[in-house]
Amino acid sequence: MNLQLQYLINLQKFDLRIFQIQDQLRKAPEFLKSAETPLQDILIRLQALKNTGEALVKQRRSGERELATQEDQLQKIRNRLSELKTNKEYQAHLFEIELTRKKKDSIEENVLEMMERVEQNEQAIKELEEQAKEAQNAFDVEKARLETHFANLANELADLDRQQKTLADMVEKPLLARYTRLKTMRKGYAVAQLRNGACGGCQLQLPPQLVAEVKRGDELMDCSYCHRILYMAHHLEAESTE
Ligand SMILES: [Zn+2]
């Protein structure tokens, strides 16, 4: 068979694999980013909980200050007991104490509720921090796996590039130019297998005369429609028995 055709078939195999690897390597940052997404989601939720926690602590503190003021107030009122002269004054005094005490109780209740919410929030933070730790571990493992995978691909690519260049040097210059042009136009597929009388690239039926010429393999024939360089299965078989 035509040795040049054999070179082109192999060259296309190299080129397609090179293209595939380059594409994967380009997508490497996306893969890493998507592996990190679960961790990032948890960290965002964690930050939100921490912000809530800070706001709750502030509210609790302000409640505690308010409570202290109210307790002082109550004490001052109680201390006035000795100044009271009449029964009416005494009744008014009791009423004032009652009002102030109620207000103090309500503030106290509020503070207790704040303390409870702070505690619940801290518990939620603790649980989410556990999840974050697990997500971080999972990401570390996946990241290491991806980095190994991409390093292997980069090595394979360097190897393929060398082999591709060696092979390309063996192809006659005008033919290589024709192949390269077609490769660009046809997304990597410059060479197509002819099957049942149809071009494997564009799937169109070819004239019997052309099919017969491809079968002989003396000359490199183009598909009449997409102009890909045609080969047949027996050209491949010849390769494997070499
Ligand atoms: Zn075609």
Residues whose N, C-alpha, C, O or C-beta is under 5 A from the ligand:
A	BS01	ZN	C199 G201 C202 Q203 C223 Y225 C226 H227
